[in-house]
Amino acid sequence: MNRIPSSEFAPEALSDRERAVAERFAAGLTYREIGQALFIAPSTVRTHLATIYGKLGVRNKIELASHVTGSAGARSAAAPDVQQAPPVLAVFPIESLNAEERWHRFADGLSSDICVDLARYADLPVIAFHTMKLLGNRPESFNDHVQAIGATYAVTGQLRADDHRVRLTIQLLEPRSGQLLWSERYDRPMEDILTLQDSLTESVINVLAGCYGTLATLGRKASRHKAPGNLQSYDCYLLAVEQHNRFSQEGNVEAIKLFKRSLELEPTRARAWSELAYAYAVQACSGFDSDLDTALDNWGAALEQALRLDPTDPAAYTCLGDLRACRGDMPGAVEAHARAYQYGRNHADTLALLAGAKALITGDPEEAVSLIDRALYLNPLGPPWYFGMRARILYVVGRDRECLSALDRSSQESPSTLIFKAMAHARLGEAMQAADSARRLKAEFPLSSAERFIKGYPVTNPRALAAMRDGARLAMID
């Protein structure tokens, strides 16, 4: 029996629910992700797809994607603009320019690792690697293939190698405009092949997918050009992260409002829940609200939702460890931080957060220095809060001059910057500078103090606690 070409099927052949399933599956979402977005069971998604394949006469996801794209122009004017759809990322298999088969295998393994890790950390859907593998790394019509699978961004790469060195070139493209958005070249000495693969994957992922990485930066720029009424859940999430990372009272209030709006539009966005929890954590330790107990309760409620939706989110586990310490559960804090490291050991944002936890809550502050330095190595685009975290760690280990240098690169709107500046200057015997920071803290953040930071962060590591109370006494900010 001859298969009828998909072009002979009108868009009305699918119900609204079937069309919604088809579009999301073609864009690379899993059964579980589609089910969460549409509030149906994964098994129901599977049933819908069987019906869709039968109605359209398609045999695989690529044919389905082509049909979805081809039928888009036949939809009514009421259909959403493609610019309003959530962004989707496609990672094409890296092209090996070496003839040897071992380097082709290496390139495929590297492509797969990048794809998997981006799906974990990039906060936007990533098309499954096996789908991209079907297209190959040099399709005859690159733009047609990318647009057929609904990609907003595409990652491509080339690999060259000899017995001594490996060179990887990676590019991020916008298919609609053909614009090159970012490119980087990585040179590595030849070493153990798996170690080399991990090293290259880490470098690419952290530049692309960090909280101030290339993808988030592009997303924020696009979101700022939209009218407030056109903002999608992802737009609100990105803008909320930007406000949150100011670590100011005004930014924290705006971040909480934007995270809540993002979650109204898409309640299953797990990372928005964990970032909302962090916003409440900042509210707790910074004295942005006089009601510490309510901030802790909100912090816990947001984390419960985050971990229900994604039980492997390292940011949520780091935040959970901090909350457990606030509530006096130190074994629970240690366990949560260990889980965070297990799930995020190669992610710079997670390492930066864990470094602060190790120095101020539980662990060896000297080891925390290595963790924050590794985070800055993995993500050279690290935002100001990385340096604020590094400053706290350096203060705890007694490197006050370096602490002050790091504070110069941290958020200047945060009360914690003034707290640590006052304490570091005081320990260095710089009374005038310490007094100036203390005066500013009292004038700009009347509810903030070293003691409030200690209770709300919380600072439970004995070495850190002694250092902060000594510095606060000297600076007269206790």
C-alpha positions in Angstrom: 0.0 0.0 0.0 1.4 3.3 -1.0 1.8 6.0 1.7 0.0 9.2 0.9 2.3 12.2 0.9 1.9 14.3 4.1 1.2 17.4 1.9 -2.2 16.0 1.0 -3.3 16.1 4.7 -5.0 19.4 5.7 -4.0 20.8 9.2 -7.6 20.1 10.3 -6.8 16.4 10.2 -5.4 16.9 13.7 -7.4 18.0 16.7 -6.1 20.9 18.8 -4.7 18.6 21.4 -3.1 16.4 18.8 -1.5 19.4 17.1 -0.1 20.6 20.4 1.4 17.2 21.1 2.8 17.0 17.5 4.5 20.4 17.7 6.1 19.7 21.0 7.3 16.3 20.0 8.8 17.6 16.8 10.6 20.3 18.8 12.4 17.6 20.8 10.4 17.4 24.1 10.1 14.1 25.8 6.8 12.3 26.6 7.2 13.5 30.2 7.9 17.1 29.3 4.9 17.2 26.9 2.7 15.6 29.5 3.7 18.2 32.1 3.1 21.1 29.6 -0.3 19.8 28.6 -1.3 18.3 32.0 -1.7 14.7 30.6 0.0 11.4 31.4 3.1 10.3 29.3 1.1 7.2 28.2 -1.6 9.5 26.8 1.1 11.4 24.9 2.2 8.1 23.4 -1.4 7.3 22.4 -1.8 10.7 20.8 1.4 10.2 18.8 0.3 6.9 17.4 -2.9 8.5 16.2 -1.0 11.5 14.8 1.4 9.2 12.8 -1.5 7.3 11.4 -3.5 10.4 10.4 -0.5 12.2 8.8 1.1 9.1 7.2 4.6 9.9 8.7 7.1 7.3 9.9 9.5 9.3 12.2 10.0 12.5 14.0 11.8 14.2 11.1 8.9 13.6 8.8 6.5 14.8 11.5 8.6 18.0 12.0 8.5 18.7 8.3 4.8 18.3 8.2 4.3 20.5 11.3 6.5 23.2 9.7 4.8 22.9 6.3 1.4 23.2 7.7 2.2 26.2 9.8 1.4 28.6 7.0 -2.1 27.1 6.6 -3.1 27.9 10.2 -5.4 30.8 11.0 -4.2 34.2 11.8 -5.1 33.5 15.5 -2.2 31.0 15.7 0.8 32.2 17.9 3.6 33.9 16.1 6.7 31.7 15.8 8.7 34.5 17.7 6.4 33.9 20.7 7.2 30.2 20.9 9.6 29.1 23.6 13.2 28.9 22.2 14.6 25.5 21.3 18.2 24.4 20.9 19.6 22.0 18.3 23.1 20.5 18.7 24.4 19.2 15.3 26.9 16.3 15.5 30.4 17.7 15.6 32.2 17.2 12.3 35.6 15.4 12.5 38.0 16.6 9.9 40.3 13.6 10.5 40.0 10.5 8.4 40.6 8.1 11.3 37.5 6.4 12.7 38.6 6.9 16.3 38.2 10.7 15.9 34.8 10.3 14.3 33.8 8.2 17.4 35.3 10.9 19.7 33.4 13.7 17.9 30.1 11.8 18.3 30.7 11.1 21.9 31.6 14.8 22.5 28.4 15.9 20.6 26.3 13.6 22.7 27.8 14.8 26.0 27.3 18.4 25.1 23.7 17.8 24.1 22.9 15.9 27.3 24.5 18.5 29.5 22.9 21.4 27.7 19.5 19.7 28.2 20.3 19.6 31.9 21.5 23.1 32.4 20.4 25.4 29.6 16.8 26.0 30.9 15.3 25.6 27.4 14.3 22.5 25.4 17.2 20.7 23.6 16.4 18.4 20.7 17.4 14.8 21.4 20.8 13.9 20.0 19.6 10.8 18.2 17.2 13.1 16.2 20.1 15.3 15.3 22.3 12.3 14.4 19.7 11.4 11.7 20.3 14.8 10.1 24.1 14.5 10.1 26.7 17.3 10.6 26.7 18.6 7.1 23.0 18.6 5.8 22.6 19.7 2.2 20.3 22.5 3.4 21.3 23.4 6.9 18.6 26.1 7.5 15.8 23.9 6.1 16.8 21.1 8.5 17.1 23.4 11.5 13.8 25.1 10.9 12.1 21.8 10.1 12.8 20.7 13.7 11.7 24.0 15.2 15.1 25.2 16.5 15.6 28.8 17.6 19.4 28.3 18.0 21.8 25.7 16.5 25.2 24.6 17.8 27.7 23.3 15.2 31.4 22.3 15.6 34.5 21.0 13.9 37.2 18.8 15.3 40.9 18.6 14.2 43.4 16.4 16.0 46.8 14.8 15.8 48.9 12.8 18.2 49.7 15.8 20.3 46.8 18.3 20.3 43.1 18.5 19.7 41.4 21.6 18.4 37.6 22.1 18.7 35.8 25.0 17.1 32.2 25.6 18.3 29.6 28.0 16.9 26.2 29.2 18.0 23.9 30.3 15.2 20.5 31.8 14.7 18.9 29.9 11.8 16.3 32.5 10.9 18.8 35.3 10.3 21.9 33.2 9.6 23.7 35.3 12.2 26.7 33.9 14.0 26.0 34.6 17.7 29.0 33.2 19.4 32.1 31.1 18.5 35.1 29.8 20.4 38.1 27.7 19.7 39.5 25.2 22.3 43.0 23.8 22.1 43.9 20.9 24.4 47.0 18.7 24.7 46.4 15.1 23.9 45.7 13.1 27.1 43.4 10.3 28.3 40.6 10.4 25.8 37.7 10.4 28.3 39.4 13.1 30.4 39.8 15.2 27.2 36.2 14.6 26.3 35.0 15.7 29.8 37.3 18.8 29.7 36.0 20.0 26.3 32.3 19.3 27.3 32.7 21.3 30.5 34.3 24.3 28.8 31.5 24.5 26.1 28.6 23.9 28.5 29.6 26.5 31.1 30.1 29.3 28.6 26.8 28.5 26.9 24.6 27.5 29.8 25.6 29.4 32.9 23.3 31.9 34.5 25.0 34.7 32.6 26.1 32.4 29.7 25.6 33.1 26.1 22.2 31.5 25.8 20.7 33.4 28.8 22.2 36.7 27.6 20.7 36.3 24.2 17.4 35.4 25.7 17.4 38.4 28.0 18.1 40.7 25.1 15.2 39.3 23.1 12.9 39.5 26.1 13.6 43.1 26.7 12.3 43.9 23.2 8.9 42.4 23.8 5.9 44.2 25.1 5.0 43.2 28.7 1.8 41.6 27.6 3.8 39.3 25.2 6.3 38.0 27.7 6.3 34.2 27.9 7.2 32.1 30.9 10.8 31.8 29.7 11.1 35.5 29.2 9.9 36.2 32.7 12.3 33.6 34.1 15.3 35.1 32.3 14.5 38.7 33.4 13.9 37.4 36.9 17.3 35.8 37.1 18.9 39.1 35.9 17.1 41.0 38.7 17.9 38.3 41.3 21.6 38.5 40.5 21.7 42.2 41.3 21.3 41.1 45.0 19.7 44.5 45.8 16.4 45.0 47.7 14.7 46.4 44.7 16.0 43.7 42.4 15.0 41.0 44.8 11.4 42.3 45.0 11.2 42.4 41.2 12.8 39.0 40.8 10.2 37.4 43.1 7.4 39.1 41.1 8.8 37.9 37.8 9.5 34.3 39.0 5.9 34.1 40.2 4.6 35.4 36.8 6.8 32.8 35.0 5.3 30.1 37.1 1.7 31.3 36.5 2.3 30.9 32.8 4.2 27.6 33.2 3.8 25.9 36.6 6.2 23.1 35.6 9.3 25.2 35.1 11.4 23.5 37.7 14.3 25.9 37.6 12.0 28.9 38.1 10.9 27.3 41.4 14.5 26.7 42.6 15.5 30.3 41.6 12.4 31.6 43.4 13.7 29.7 46.5 17.0 31.4 46.2 15.3 34.8 46.0 13.6 34.1 49.3 17.0 32.9 50.7 18.5 36.3 49.7 15.5 38.0 51.4 16.2 36.0 54.5 19.9 36.7 54.9 20.0 40.3 53.6 17.3 41.7 55.9 15.1 42.8 53.0 12.1 41.8 55.1 11.7 41.9 58.9 9.8 38.6 59.0 12.5 36.0 58.8 10.2 33.1 59.6 7.9 33.8 56.6 10.9 34.1 54.3 12.1 30.7 55.5 8.6 29.2 54.9 8.4 30.6 51.4 11.9 29.4 50.7 10.9 25.8 51.7 7.7 25.8 49.8 9.4 26.9 46.6 12.1 24.2 47.0 9.4 21.5 47.6 7.9 22.3 44.2 11.4 22.5 42.5 12.5 19.0 43.7 9.1 17.5 43.0 9.4 18.6 39.3 13.2 17.8 39.0 14.6 15.5 41.7 18.1 15.9 40.2 18.4 19.8 40.1 21.7 20.6 41.8 20.8 24.2 42.4 17.7 23.1 44.4 19.8 20.7 46.5 22.4 23.4 47.3 19.5 25.7 48.4 17.9 22.9 50.4 21.2 22.3 52.2 21.3 26.0 53.2 17.7 25.9 54.4 18.2 22.8 56.5 21.2 24.5 58.2 18.9 27.5 58.9 16.6 25.1 60.7 19.3 23.4 62.6 19.4 20.1 60.6 23.2 19.9 60.0 23.3 16.2 58.9 20.5 17.0 56.4 22.4 20.0 55.1 25.5 17.9 54.5 23.5 15.3 52.7 21.8 17.9 50.5 25.0 19.6 49.5 26.5 16.2 48.7 23.6 15.5 46.3 24.1 18.9 44.7 27.7 18.0 44.0 26.7 14.6 42.7 24.4 16.2 40.1 26.3 19.4 39.3 30.0 18.7 39.8 30.9 20.1 36.3 28.5 23.1 36.4 30.1 26.4 37.4 27.0 27.9 38.9 26.6 24.9 41.2 30.3 24.9 42.2 30.2 28.6 43.1 27.2 28.1 45.3 28.7 25.0 46.9 31.9 26.8 47.6 30.0 29.3 49.7 28.2 26.5 51.5 31.5 24.7 52.2 33.1 27.9 53.7 30.2 29.3 55.7 27.9 26.3 56.5 29.6 22.9 56.6 33.0 21.8 55.3 36.6 23.0 55.0 36.9 26.7 53.9 40.3 25.9 52.3 38.6 23.5 50.0 36.0 26.1 49.2 38.8 28.3 47.7 39.5 25.5 45.1 35.8 25.2 44.3 35.2 28.8 43.6 38.4 29.1 41.5 37.3 26.1 39.5 33.9 27.7 38.9 35.6 30.9 37.6 37.9 28.7 35.4 34.9 26.8 33.9 32.9 30.0 33.3 35.0 33.0 32.4 31.8 34.9 31.9 31.0 34.5 35.6 28.5 37.1 36.9 29.3 39.5 39.8 27.9 37.1 42.4 30.7 34.7 41.7 33.1 37.3 43.0 30.9 38.1 46.0 31.0 34.4 46.9 34.8 34.3 46.4 35.1 37.4 48.7 33.2 35.7 51.5 35.4 32.6 51.3 38.6 34.6 51.2 37.5 36.5 54.3 36.9 33.3 56.2 40.4 32.0 55.4 41.9 35.3 56.4 42.9 36.7 53.0 41.4 40.1 53.6 43.2 42.1 50.9 42.1 39.6 48.3 38.6 39.6 49.8 38.4 43.4 49.2 39.6 43.0 45.6 36.9 40.4 44.9 34.3 42.7 46.5 35.2 45.4 44.0 34.0 43.0 41.2 30.8 41.8 43.1 27.4 43.4 43.2 27.6 46.9 44.6 23.9 46.9 45.4 24.1 44.1 47.9 24.2 44.7 51.7 26.5 41.7 52.1 29.1 43.6 50.0 29.1 46.4 52.6 29.1 43.9 55.5 32.2 42.1 54.3 33.9 45.3 53.2 33.5 46.7 56.7 34.8 43.5 58.4 37.8 43.1 56.1 38.8 46.7 56.4 38.4 46.5 60.2 40.6 43.4 60.4 43.3 45.2 58.3 43.2 48.1 60.8 41.7 50.5 58.2 39.3 52.1 60.6 38.2 54.9 58.3 37.2 52.6 55.4 35.5 50.2 57.8 33.5 53.1 59.3 32.4 54.3 55.9 31.1 50.9 54.9 29.3 50.6 58.3 27.6 54.0 57.8 26.4 53.1 54.4 25.1 49.7 55.6 23.1 51.4 58.3 21.7 54.2 56.0 20.9 52.0 53.0 19.9 48.7 54.6 18.6 49.4 58.1 17.4 45.8 58.6 20.7 44.3 57.5 23.6 43.4 59.9 26.2 40.8 60.2 24.1 38.9 62.7 21.1 38.9 60.3 23.4 37.5 57.6 24.6 34.8 60.0 21.1 33.7 60.9 19.7 33.9 57.4 22.6 32.5 55.2 23.1 30.7 57.6 26.7 30.8 58.9 27.3 27.7 61.0 30.8 26.7 60.2 32.8 27.4 63.4 35.7 29.0 61.6 33.4 31.2 59.6 31.2 32.1 62.6 34.2 33.1 64.6 35.7 35.2 61.8 32.4 37.0 61.1 31.6 37.8 64.8 35.2 39.1 65.3 35.1 41.2 62.2 31.6 42.5 63.0 32.7 43.5 66.5 35.7 45.4 65.1 33.6 47.1 62.5 30.7 47.8 64.9 28.1 46.3 62.6 27.0 43.4 64.9 
